[in-house]
């Protein structure tokens, strides 16, 4: 059976919280990881910024209904915002971010 018009699939590297933390640390950037249905995670200079205690206690994240783990948010994320020290903010899609992580 022959398929027409389909491009060969390329295997991209998996985006992980650790890779994003390393990227943020090396590039001295703020990275916001956004999974529209689950929430977002922010990483500044390699450190995960926790949500304020008024919103959720850190020990509940990933263990309580309604508070997905950071790893789950990263796995489902479709948008990545990178803000440099200069204040310039760039949006990357999932494929673009995977390629950027591979390059560094």
LOVEXZA-858275 format. One record per residue: residue in three letters; x, y negated, z of N, C-alpha, C in turn. Coordinates in pm, whole numbers, padded with zeros to 5 digits, always signed. Atoms other than C-alpha are relative to their C-alpha. Last residue first. Example, Ala and Ser with C-alpha at 12.3 -4.5 7.8 and 13.67 -1.06 7.14 Angstrom:
BEGIN
ser-00082+00119-00006+01367+00106+00714-00077-00109+00073 ala+00089+00119+00000+01230+00450+00780+00090-00120+00000 
***
This chain:
BEGIN
unk-00081+00053-00110+02200-02384+02286+00063+00111+00080 unk-00112+00082+00047+02078-02275+01945+00094-00042+00112 unk-00099-00087+00064+01859-01990+02074+00125-00078-00040 unk-00065-00076-00106+01675-02224+02313+00107+00094-00055 unk-00086+00093-00074+01603-02463+02026+00075+00073+00111 unk-00118+00025+00084+01470-02177+01811+00099-00092+00073 unk-00078-00124+00002+01235-02066+02091+00127-00019-00082 unk-00070-00009-00128+01122-02426+02139+00086+00125+00005 unk-00108+00101-00003+01040-02467+01770+00081+00010+00129 unk-00107-00047+00090+00843-02139+01769+00118-00097+00001 unk-00063-00120-00056+00639-02243+02076+00117+00049-00087 unk+00088-00116-00003+00566-02594+01951+00077+00120+00052 unk-00041-00118+00076+00786-02885+02046-00108+00106+00012 unk+00084-00118-00014+00690-03235+02158+00052+00111-00090 unk+00028-00073+00123+00953-03504+02202-00085+00123+00031 unk+00069-00127-00025+00980-03769+02475-00036+00065-00133 unk+00060-00053+00122+01227-04058+02465-00056+00140+00027 unk+00144+00020-00004+01282-04199+02811-00071+00052-00123 unk+00031+00126+00068+01657-04246+02763-00150-00031+00003 unk-00028+00110-00094+01719-03973+03021-00036-00135-00060 unk-00141+00026-00025+01554-03727+02780+00017-00118+00096 unk-00026+00142-00022+01198-03603+02792+00145-00018+00041 unk-00137+00022-00047+01119-03266+02637+00021-00151+00011 unk-00038+00140+00011+00753-03166+02604+00139-00016+00060 unk-00115+00029-00085+00674-02802+02535+00038-00144-00026 unk-00064+00130+00019+00340-02694+02394+00111-00018+00103 unk-00001+00030+00144+00187-02349+02337+00069-00133-00029 unk-00013+00139+00042+00249-02197+02678+00002-00016-00151 unk+00120+00042+00075+00116-01848+02751+00012-00139-00061 unk+00034-00103+00099+00444-01686+02862-00116-00042-00090 unk-00102+00004+00106+00557-02007+03036-00035+00098-00111 unk+00023+00125+00074+00229-02024+03231+00099-00011-00115 unk+00121-00021+00082+00266-01658+03328-00030-00124-00083 unk-00038-00089+00111+00625-01715+03446-00119+00023-00093 unk-00069+00081+00100+00511-02013+03657+00036+00084-00122 unk-00145+00016-00023+00267-01785+03833+00060-00087-00109 unk-00090-00094+00070-00104-01845+03789+00146-00027+00031 unk-00133+00058-00002-00298-02033+04060+00097+00097-00067 unk+00003+00140+00038-00669-01975+04009+00135-00068-00001 unk+00082+00022+00119-00685-01647+04197-00005-00151-00027 unk+00141+00027-00025-00405-01636+04450-00072-00021-00132 unk+00054-00101-00090-00059-01479+04434-00149-00016+00026 unk-00027-00134+00050+00114-01655+04143-00059+00110+00087 unk-00023-00004+00144+00122-01985+04329+00040+00140-00042 unk+00118-00052+00069-00021-01933+04678+00022+00015-00151 unk+00009-00145-00018+00316-01965+04856-00121+00061-00069 unk-00092-00075+00087+00367-02313+04705-00012+00152+00014 unk-00118-00039-00077+00055-02452+04879+00089+00087-00088 unk-00010-00144-00024-00179-02611+04629+00127+00029+00080 unk+00067-00072+00107-00306-02961+04551+00000+00151+00025 unk+00141+00039-00003-00226-03155+04867-00079+00076-00104 unk+00070-00086-00094+00097-02956+04888-00148-00038+00013 unk+00012+00053-00136+00220-03129+04574-00083+00089+00091 unk+00117+00085-00014+00295-02917+04270-00011-00043+00146 unk+00119-00064-00057+00647-02784+04262-00114-00100+00006 unk+00066+00096-00087+00909-02930+04028-00130+00063+00049 unk+00145+00002+00016+01113-02642+03892-00057-00099+00100 unk+00079-00033-00119+01482-02731+03893-00149-00009-00030 unk-00010-00141-00037+01710-02714+03590-00082+00043+00119 unk-00140-00036-00025+01765-03089+03554+00014+00142+00054 unk-00088+00116+00011+01390-03146+03582+00140+00041+00039 unk-00136-00033-00041+01145-02863+03514+00086-00123-00024 unk-00099+00100+00036+00770-02921+03498+00134+00041+00057 unk-00116-00009-00087+00511-02645+03486+00097-00108-00047 unk-00130+00043+00050+00164-02671+03335+00106+00016+00109 unk-00063+00109-00073-00181-02525+03366+00133-00035-00060 unk-00055-00041-00129-00360-02204+03276+00058-00113+00083 unk+00099-00069-00082-00595-02271+02984+00049+00034+00140 unk+00127+00070-00021-00386-02542+02818-00102+00071+00089 unk+00090-00106+00044-00048-02372+02871-00141-00052+00027 unk+00145+00016-00007+00191-02667+02892-00072+00120-00061 unk+00050-00118+00069+00562-02653+02976-00151+00000+00018 unk+00135-00033-00044+00701-02994+03068-00052+00113-00086 unk+00075-00083+00094+01077-03025+03031-00135+00031+00064 unk+00124-00043-00063+01260-03312+03199-00075+00079-00105 unk+00130+00044+00048+01611-03337+03060-00111+00046+00093 unk+00045+00106-00092+01972-03319+03175-00132-00060-00045 unk+00031+00120+00079+02069-03115+02864-00045-00118+00087 unk-00108+00037+00092+02251-02838+03047-00025-00131-00071 unk-00120+00033-00077+02005-02827+03339+00112-00047-00090 unk+00024+00127-00068+01694-02844+03123+00124-00045+00077 unk+00005+00105+00102+01823-02567+02896-00013-00137+00065 unk-00138+00017+00047+01917-02347+03195+00007-00111-00104 unk-00074+00065-00108+01571-02400+03349+00145-00027-00042 unk+00042+00140-00003+01405-02320+03016+00071-00078+00109 unk-00060+00065+00117+01608-02001+02981-00036-00148-00003 unk-00144+00016-00023+01518-01902+03339+00069-00068-00118 unk-00020+00108-00095+01147-01968+03285+00149-00024+00022 unk+00015-00034-00141+01151-01744+02982+00022-00124+00086 unk-00017+00119-00081+01094-01795+02610-00026+00039+00145 unk+00106+00021-00097+01143-01468+02426+00033-00125+00082 unk-00034-00035-00136+01374-01487+02131-00116-00032+00092 unk-00058+00112-00073+01213-01499+01793+00032+00045+00141 unk+00003-00019-00144+01161-01193+01575+00069-00117+00068 unk-00131+00017-00062+01091-01288+01217-00017+00010+00150 unk+00003+00051-00137+00792-01150+01036+00142-00010+00054 unk-00052-00094-00099+00826-01115+00661+00001-00063+00138 unk-00142+00021-00023+00599-01353+00473+00049+00103+00101 unk-00039+00001-00140+00266-01221+00358+00151-00015+00011 unk+00004+00130-00064+00136-01328+00019+00039-00002+00147 unk-00034+00119+00077+00052-00983-00112-00007-00124+00088 unk+00067+00119-00050+00058-00659+00082+00052-00122-00076 unk-00080+00121+00017+00139-00337-00101-00078-00119+00053 unk+00084+00117+00000+00000+00000+00000+00089-00124+00000 
***
